[in-house]
Amino acid sequence: MPTNTQRFLGAVASIAITVGGAWLASMAHSKSTTVAQIAFPNGISATFRDIRNAQGNVVVMVFADREAFKIYDVTKAVGYKEVPARTGDVKVTFPDLTKGPYAIAAFHDEDENRDLTMDGAWPAEGYATSGALDAYDTPTFRSAAIDKSDVTITMYYAN
């Protein structure tokens, strides 16, 4: 039985294809997958905006590996934090992450089960990815890699 994370990835991929992601995916293979090393002397910070309520936690994962980011493999995340949610913005810092590239993924774990809860094919909780242009975007590691030490990322909700 697939995990909620796998179901979420399937739903996001289906949505992306529906809105034209197939073209984008075909172009991705023609670009280099190498991401330049970048230094963050004081670590990194991410502010997640548009948190809809103060229930549960915001779970944040930072990845330095393209394949781990692609499948959101939390066991290979170089940074992981759960912070109490609050309506509006939530800021998370990782002072020890000083040598990127890094890509960030997060979700609003309202029911505190440490998994992205699904409602059928749609996420029932908020989700966020660095580099995402909108709720339906599934950026590659290269597109999601942050280029500054303090970034702002939108939390999207399907319902």
C-alpha positions, 0 to 999 in steps of 0.5 A: 500500500503506498504511503501518503507521501507517495500518493501525494507525489502521484497526485501532484504529478497527475496535476502537473501533467494535466496543466502542461507538465508533460512539456516541461518534463520533456524539456528537463532532460535537455538541461544539465542536472548539475547544481553548483555548490553554494556557501551559506556561512550562517546556515539557511532559513525558510519562511513559510507563508500563508499557513492557514491555522495554528493546528499541528506542526509544520514539518520541514525537510532539506535535501542536498541530494537530487534523488532524495528530493525527487521522492521526498525521502526523509531518511536522506534529508540533511535537515529536518524540523517540526515546528508548531504551526501558527496562522500566517508565517512560520520561520525555520532555521538550519544554522548548520547547513552551510554548503549547498545546494539545498532544496526544501520541502514541507507540509502542514501536519495539522493532525500531527501524524507525521505524514501528509494526510490525503483526501482521495487523490488530493492533499488534505493538508498544506504542502510547500516546495522551494522553487514551486511557481504555484500549487501544481508545480513540481520543480526539479532539484535544480529548479528548487535549489535555493540561491540565498540563505533566507527564502520565503516559500508559499504553503499551498492547500488543495481544499 
